[in-house]
Amino acid sequence: MTTFPAGTFTPAPGRGRVGRMLAVHARTEALLTLRNGEQVLLTLLIPLALLVGLTVLDVFPVPQPRIDSVAPRIFALAVMSSAFTGQAIALGFDRRYGVLKRLAATALPRWLLVGGRVIAGVVIVAVQLVVLGVVAVLLGWSPSAAGVGWAVLLVVLGTLAFGALGVLLGGALKAEVVLALANIVWFVLLLAGGIAVPAASMPDALGTVIGLLPSGALAEGLRVALVDGEAPGWSAVAVLAGWGAVAALVATRTTKLS
């Protein structure tokens, strides 16, 4: 009969490595988003339909070729859809169903819970932009290589800014209110936030206000970088960084676990 020394099978519970926990949490959040049909519709299919529709149909007067003006703005819409609307709704319902409360009771520190969501958001945005970029190229888009680095910086800042705004909304209000309000804000920013209609096409005062919105700053910054091949200027970077910093600060004080 085989015998084993005392203590051979004694459990040794303990927290896993931080990097491992962060990677698993980020992967889980990303997979849950990609498996959610409503999230995919909002974050990918609607921007894809608008990219094709606004390029093929003469809905709004934009400079020719239309794809050069449309593509950067649809990229901005994709970032907003995923990082803000999708994040806010997911967080609101996670709170409602007690997901956050249960995760907070595990070995995951709170900063890691936030970090995992942020990384998952960046991954989702990257997938969106790759798909949209391929379709845009098939429609005749030829981005300026000189501005790609600036575009990446703007996308990262935009994802963080809209992600912080999504956490601010989804972490403070009831899920049903978040669902309605997040979609209303998305629709308003699409039509009047510098995405569908450029700020330059608006009256001077309204155009200035739109330029101070994260949607307007991101859309115009991406256009300058990818179409003109130039640095977007400090204003777009400052607007996105400012919105992200203020929203993150407020969200840390207002976010609830349930």
C-alpha positions as a LaTeX table, in Angstrom:
\begin{tabular}{lrrr}
\hline
Residue & $x$ (\AA) & $y$ (\AA) & $z$ (\AA) \\
\hline
Met1 & 0.00 & 0.00 & 0.00 \\
Thr2 & 1.41 & 3.37 & $-1.05$ \\
Thr3 & 1.69 & 5.99 & 1.65 \\
Phe4 & 2.48 & 9.72 & 1.41 \\
Pro5 & 4.11 & 12.03 & 3.93 \\
Ala6 & 1.78 & 14.11 & 6.03 \\
Gly7 & 0.93 & 17.40 & 4.36 \\
Thr8 & 1.49 & 16.18 & 0.75 \\
Phe9 & $-2.05$ & 17.06 & $-0.29$ \\
Thr10 & $-2.59$ & 19.99 & 2.03 \\
Pro11 & $-4.17$ & 22.88 & 0.08 \\
Ala12 & $-2.03$ & 25.99 & $-0.19$ \\
Pro13 & $-4.47$ & 28.72 & $-1.19$ \\
Gly14 & $-3.10$ & 32.09 & $-2.15$ \\
Arg15 & $-3.46$ & 34.91 & $-4.62$ \\
Gly16 & $-2.11$ & 34.28 & $-8.11$ \\
Arg17 & 0.44 & 36.42 & $-9.88$ \\
Val18 & $-0.81$ & 39.92 & $-10.63$ \\
Gly19 & 0.11 & 39.77 & $-14.31$ \\
Arg20 & $-1.67$ & 36.46 & $-14.71$ \\
Met21 & $-4.83$ & 37.71 & $-12.97$ \\
Leu22 & $-4.85$ & 40.88 & $-15.08$ \\
Ala23 & $-4.49$ & 38.92 & $-18.32$ \\
Val24 & $-7.25$ & 36.45 & $-17.42$ \\
His25 & $-9.62$ & 39.21 & $-16.30$ \\
Ala26 & $-9.00$ & 41.27 & $-19.47$ \\
Arg27 & $-9.48$ & 38.22 & $-21.70$ \\
Thr28 & $-12.72$ & 37.29 & $-19.94$ \\
Glu29 & $-14.13$ & 40.82 & $-20.30$ \\
Ala30 & $-13.17$ & 40.95 & $-23.98$ \\
Leu31 & $-14.72$ & 37.55 & $-24.75$ \\
Leu32 & $-17.94$ & 38.42 & $-22.93$ \\
Thr33 & $-18.24$ & 41.59 & $-25.02$ \\
Leu34 & $-17.56$ & 39.79 & $-28.31$ \\
Arg35 & $-20.12$ & 37.10 & $-27.46$ \\
Asn36 & $-22.83$ & 39.66 & $-26.73$ \\
Gly37 & $-24.90$ & 40.22 & $-29.86$ \\
Glu38 & $-26.17$ & 43.64 & $-28.80$ \\
Gln39 & $-22.65$ & 44.81 & $-28.01$ \\
Val40 & $-21.36$ & 43.63 & $-31.39$ \\
Leu41 & $-24.25$ & 45.42 & $-33.11$ \\
Leu42 & $-23.46$ & 48.67 & $-31.33$ \\
Thr43 & $-19.69$ & 48.53 & $-31.48$ \\
Leu44 & $-19.11$ & 47.11 & $-34.96$ \\
Leu45 & $-22.11$ & 46.57 & $-37.21$ \\
Ile46 & $-23.59$ & 50.08 & $-36.87$ \\
Pro47 & $-20.23$ & 51.84 & $-37.51$ \\
Leu48 & $-19.63$ & 49.46 & $-40.43$ \\
Ala49 & $-23.05$ & 50.24 & $-41.94$ \\
Leu50 & $-22.48$ & 53.96 & $-41.51$ \\
Leu51 & $-19.01$ & 53.72 & $-43.07$ \\
Val52 & $-20.43$ & 52.14 & $-46.20$ \\
Gly53 & $-23.61$ & 54.22 & $-46.26$ \\
Leu54 & $-22.02$ & 57.63 & $-45.79$ \\
Thr55 & $-19.36$ & 56.79 & $-48.38$ \\
Val56 & $-21.71$ & 55.50 & $-51.06$ \\
Leu57 & $-24.69$ & 57.80 & $-50.42$ \\
Asp58 & $-24.51$ & 61.59 & $-50.60$ \\
Val59 & $-26.26$ & 62.14 & $-47.25$ \\
Phe60 & $-24.06$ & 64.95 & $-45.89$ \\
Pro61 & $-21.94$ & 67.33 & $-47.96$ \\
Val62 & $-18.32$ & 66.35 & $-47.31$ \\
Pro63 & $-15.15$ & 66.93 & $-49.35$ \\
Gln64 & $-14.27$ & 64.45 & $-52.06$ \\
Pro65 & $-13.23$ & 61.68 & $-51.97$ \\
Arg66 & $-15.93$ & 60.99 & $-49.41$ \\
Ile67 & $-14.16$ & 58.01 & $-47.86$ \\
Asp68 & $-11.26$ & 60.22 & $-46.72$ \\
Ser69 & $-13.64$ & 62.38 & $-44.70$ \\
Val70 & $-15.92$ & 59.58 & $-43.54$ \\
Ala71 & $-13.39$ & 56.95 & $-42.38$ \\
Pro72 & $-11.72$ & 58.93 & $-39.53$ \\
Arg73 & $-15.10$ & 60.00 & $-38.16$ \\
Ile74 & $-16.43$ & 56.46 & $-38.19$ \\
Phe75 & $-13.28$ & 55.38 & $-36.35$ \\
Ala76 & $-14.12$ & 57.97 & $-33.70$ \\
Leu77 & $-17.68$ & 56.63 & $-33.55$ \\
Ala78 & $-16.37$ & 53.08 & $-33.06$ \\
Val79 & $-14.18$ & 54.20 & $-30.15$ \\
Met80 & $-17.12$ & 56.03 & $-28.56$ \\
Ser81 & $-19.50$ & 53.09 & $-29.09$ \\
Ser82 & $-17.19$ & 50.57 & $-27.46$ \\
Ala83 & $-15.42$ & 52.56 & $-24.76$ \\
Phe84 & $-18.34$ & 54.71 & $-23.63$ \\
Thr85 & $-21.74$ & 53.24 & $-24.49$ \\
Gly86 & $-20.79$ & 49.57 & $-24.31$ \\
Gln87 & $-18.71$ & 50.07 & $-21.16$ \\
Ala88 & $-21.42$ & 52.05 & $-19.37$ \\
Ile89 & $-24.19$ & 49.57 & $-20.13$ \\
Ala90 & $-22.07$ & 46.53 & $-19.24$ \\
Leu91 & $-20.95$ & 48.11 & $-15.96$ \\
Gly92 & $-24.50$ & 49.15 & $-15.05$ \\
Phe93 & $-25.85$ & 45.63 & $-15.46$ \\
Asp94 & $-22.81$ & 44.06 & $-13.77$ \\
Arg95 & $-23.68$ & 46.16 & $-10.73$ \\
Arg96 & $-27.34$ & 45.22 & $-10.94$ \\
Tyr97 & $-26.62$ & 41.46 & $-11.04$ \\
Gly98 & $-24.01$ & 41.65 & $-8.29$ \\
Val99 & $-21.05$ & 40.78 & $-10.52$ \\
Leu100 & $-18.87$ & 43.61 & $-9.22$ \\
Lys101 & $-19.68$ & 42.81 & $-5.60$ \\
Arg102 & $-18.66$ & 39.19 & $-6.09$ \\
Leu103 & $-15.48$ & 40.10 & $-7.96$ \\
Ala104 & $-14.57$ & 42.57 & $-5.22$ \\
Ala105 & $-14.80$ & 39.72 & $-2.71$ \\
Thr106 & $-12.14$ & 37.72 & $-4.58$ \\
Ala107 & $-8.39$ & 38.19 & $-4.56$ \\
Leu108 & $-8.68$ & 40.72 & $-7.40$ \\
Pro109 & $-7.76$ & 44.20 & $-6.15$ \\
Arg110 & $-10.02$ & 47.02 & $-7.31$ \\
Trp111 & $-7.36$ & 48.60 & $-9.50$ \\
Leu112 & $-7.03$ & 45.28 & $-11.31$ \\
Leu113 & $-10.78$ & 45.12 & $-11.90$ \\
Val114 & $-10.57$ & 48.53 & $-13.58$ \\
Gly115 & $-7.34$ & 47.66 & $-15.40$ \\
Gly116 & $-8.82$ & 44.48 & $-16.84$ \\
Arg117 & $-11.77$ & 46.38 & $-18.22$ \\
Val118 & $-9.52$ & 49.05 & $-19.70$ \\
Ile119 & $-7.30$ & 46.49 & $-21.44$ \\
Ala120 & $-10.36$ & 44.63 & $-22.73$ \\
Gly121 & $-11.71$ & 47.92 & $-24.06$ \\
Val122 & $-8.46$ & 48.62 & $-25.90$ \\
Val123 & $-8.55$ & 45.12 & $-27.42$ \\
Ile124 & $-12.14$ & 45.55 & $-28.61$ \\
Val125 & $-11.33$ & 48.95 & $-30.11$ \\
Ala126 & $-8.31$ & 47.47 & $-31.90$ \\
Val127 & $-10.49$ & 44.71 & $-33.42$ \\
Gln128 & $-13.07$ & 47.29 & $-34.51$ \\
Leu129 & $-10.54$ & 49.55 & $-36.18$ \\
Val130 & $-8.85$ & 46.69 & $-38.02$ \\
Val131 & $-12.18$ & 45.54 & $-39.49$ \\
Leu132 & $-13.29$ & 49.08 & $-40.32$ \\
Gly133 & $-9.87$ & 49.92 & $-41.76$ \\
Val134 & $-9.94$ & 46.92 & $-44.11$ \\
Val135 & $-13.43$ & 47.85 & $-45.35$ \\
Ala136 & $-12.39$ & 51.49 & $-45.77$ \\
Val137 & $-9.39$ & 50.45 & $-47.89$ \\
Leu138 & $-11.70$ & 48.32 & $-50.05$ \\
Leu139 & $-13.84$ & 51.44 & $-50.54$ \\
Gly140 & $-10.81$ & 53.35 & $-51.82$ \\
Trp141 & $-9.38$ & 54.88 & $-48.66$ \\
Ser142 & $-5.66$ & 55.60 & $-48.67$ \\
Pro143 & $-4.56$ & 56.94 & $-45.26$ \\
Ser144 & $-1.47$ & 59.06 & $-44.82$ \\
Ala145 & 1.33 & 56.95 & $-43.33$ \\
Ala146 & 2.85 & 60.04 & $-41.73$ \\
Gly147 & $-0.08$ & 60.43 & $-39.37$ \\
Val148 & $-0.54$ & 56.82 & $-38.23$ \\
Gly149 & 1.47 & 57.34 & $-35.04$ \\
Trp150 & $-0.61$ & 60.37 & $-34.09$ \\
Ala151 & $-3.77$ & 58.42 & $-34.88$ \\
Val152 & $-2.73$ & 55.61 & $-32.52$ \\
Leu153 & $-2.08$ & 58.15 & $-29.76$ \\
Leu154 & $-5.49$ & 59.76 & $-30.30$ \\
Val155 & $-7.24$ & 56.39 & $-30.30$ \\
Val156 & $-5.59$ & 55.43 & $-27.00$ \\
Leu157 & $-6.46$ & 58.78 & $-25.41$ \\
Gly158 & $-9.99$ & 58.58 & $-26.82$ \\
Thr159 & $-10.48$ & 55.06 & $-25.50$ \\
Leu160 & $-9.32$ & 56.09 & $-22.04$ \\
Ala161 & $-11.42$ & 59.27 & $-22.05$ \\
Phe162 & $-14.62$ & 57.59 & $-23.23$ \\
Gly163 & $-13.91$ & 54.59 & $-20.99$ \\
Ala164 & $-13.68$ & 56.87 & $-17.96$ \\
Leu165 & $-16.93$ & 58.56 & $-18.96$ \\
Gly166 & $-18.54$ & 55.13 & $-19.36$ \\
Val167 & $-17.42$ & 54.08 & $-15.88$ \\
Leu168 & $-18.67$ & 57.40 & $-14.50$ \\
Leu169 & $-22.13$ & 56.82 & $-15.98$ \\
Gly170 & $-22.41$ & 53.07 & $-15.46$ \\
Gly171 & $-20.95$ & 53.12 & $-11.97$ \\
Ala172 & $-23.32$ & 55.66 & $-10.46$ \\
Leu173 & $-26.82$ & 55.14 & $-11.93$ \\
Lys174 & $-29.29$ & 52.27 & $-12.10$ \\
Ala175 & $-28.90$ & 49.87 & $-15.01$ \\
Glu176 & $-32.16$ & 50.89 & $-16.71$ \\
Val177 & $-31.24$ & 54.58 & $-16.50$ \\
Val178 & $-27.75$ & 53.86 & $-17.82$ \\
Leu179 & $-29.18$ & 51.89 & $-20.75$ \\
Ala180 & $-31.42$ & 54.76 & $-21.81$ \\
Leu181 & $-29.02$ & 57.61 & $-21.09$ \\
Ala182 & $-25.96$ & 55.97 & $-22.70$ \\
Asn183 & $-27.86$ & 55.40 & $-25.95$ \\
Ile184 & $-29.25$ & 58.94 & $-25.94$ \\
Val185 & $-25.78$ & 60.43 & $-25.44$ \\
Trp186 & $-24.41$ & 58.18 & $-28.20$ \\
Phe187 & $-27.09$ & 59.33 & $-30.63$ \\
Val188 & $-26.67$ & 63.02 & $-29.76$ \\
Leu189 & $-22.88$ & 62.90 & $-30.12$ \\
Leu190 & $-23.23$ & 61.04 & $-33.42$ \\
Leu191 & $-25.45$ & 63.73 & $-34.94$ \\
Ala192 & $-24.26$ & 66.88 & $-33.16$ \\
Gly193 & $-20.93$ & 65.95 & $-31.59$ \\
Gly194 & $-18.67$ & 66.39 & $-34.58$ \\
Ile195 & $-18.89$ & 62.85 & $-35.97$ \\
Ala196 & $-21.61$ & 62.74 & $-38.64$ \\
Val197 & $-21.34$ & 66.50 & $-39.30$ \\
Pro198 & $-17.88$ & 68.11 & $-39.01$ \\
Ala199 & $-17.47$ & 70.97 & $-36.57$ \\
Ala200 & $-16.25$ & 73.13 & $-39.47$ \\
Ser201 & $-19.70$ & 72.84 & $-41.07$ \\
Met202 & $-21.39$ & 74.28 & $-37.99$ \\
Pro203 & $-21.77$ & 77.96 & $-37.05$ \\
Asp204 & $-18.65$ & 79.39 & $-35.40$ \\
Ala205 & $-19.88$ & 79.32 & $-31.79$ \\
Leu206 & $-21.36$ & 75.82 & $-32.10$ \\
Gly207 & $-18.26$ & 74.57 & $-33.91$ \\
Thr208 & $-16.09$ & 75.79 & $-31.04$ \\
Val209 & $-18.25$ & 73.94 & $-28.50$ \\
Ile210 & $-18.14$ & 70.75 & $-30.57$ \\
Gly211 & $-14.35$ & 70.99 & $-30.70$ \\
Leu212 & $-14.29$ & 70.89 & $-26.91$ \\
Leu213 & $-16.26$ & 67.62 & $-26.80$ \\
Pro214 & $-14.30$ & 64.36 & $-26.76$ \\
Ser215 & $-16.20$ & 63.16 & $-29.84$ \\
Gly216 & $-15.41$ & 66.29 & $-31.84$ \\
Ala217 & $-11.78$ & 66.40 & $-30.74$ \\
Leu218 & $-11.22$ & 62.73 & $-31.58$ \\
Ala219 & $-12.97$ & 62.89 & $-34.96$ \\
Glu220 & $-11.18$ & 66.03 & $-36.10$ \\
Gly221 & $-7.84$ & 64.86 & $-34.71$ \\
Leu222 & $-8.09$ & 61.56 & $-36.59$ \\
Arg223 & $-9.02$ & 63.40 & $-39.79$ \\
Val224 & $-5.97$ & 65.68 & $-39.53$ \\
Ala225 & $-3.67$ & 62.75 & $-38.77$ \\
Leu226 & $-4.96$ & 60.22 & $-41.31$ \\
Val227 & $-6.03$ & 62.52 & $-44.15$ \\
Asp228 & $-3.63$ & 65.46 & $-43.90$ \\
Gly229 & $-0.79$ & 63.42 & $-42.43$ \\
Glu230 & $-0.08$ & 66.13 & $-39.85$ \\
Ala231 & 0.06 & 66.39 & $-36.07$ \\
Pro232 & $-3.45$ & 67.07 & $-34.74$ \\
Gly233 & $-2.29$ & 69.92 & $-32.52$ \\
Trp234 & $-2.32$ & 70.27 & $-28.77$ \\
Ser235 & $-6.03$ & 71.09 & $-28.51$ \\
Ala236 & $-7.32$ & 67.63 & $-29.49$ \\
Val237 & $-4.83$ & 65.92 & $-27.18$ \\
Ala238 & $-5.62$ & 68.31 & $-24.33$ \\
Val239 & $-9.40$ & 67.90 & $-24.72$ \\
Leu240 & $-9.21$ & 64.09 & $-24.65$ \\
Ala241 & $-6.73$ & 64.03 & $-21.76$ \\
Gly242 & $-8.78$ & 66.58 & $-19.81$ \\
Trp243 & $-12.07$ & 64.73 & $-20.21$ \\
Gly244 & $-10.40$ & 61.44 & $-19.27$ \\
Ala245 & $-8.69$ & 62.85 & $-16.17$ \\
Val246 & $-11.78$ & 64.65 & $-14.83$ \\
Ala247 & $-14.12$ & 61.71 & $-15.54$ \\
Ala248 & $-11.73$ & 59.24 & $-13.90$ \\
Leu249 & $-11.38$ & 61.44 & $-10.82$ \\
Val250 & $-15.14$ & 61.81 & $-10.39$ \\
Ala251 & $-15.76$ & 58.13 & $-11.16$ \\
Thr252 & $-13.46$ & 57.04 & $-8.33$ \\
Arg253 & $-15.72$ & 58.93 & $-5.92$ \\
Thr254 & $-19.11$ & 57.97 & $-7.34$ \\
Thr255 & $-18.78$ & 54.37 & $-8.58$ \\
Lys256 & $-20.79$ & 51.86 & $-6.56$ \\
Leu257 & $-20.46$ & 48.08 & $-6.40$ \\
Ser258 & $-24.22$ & 47.54 & $-6.44$ \\
\hline
\end{tabular}
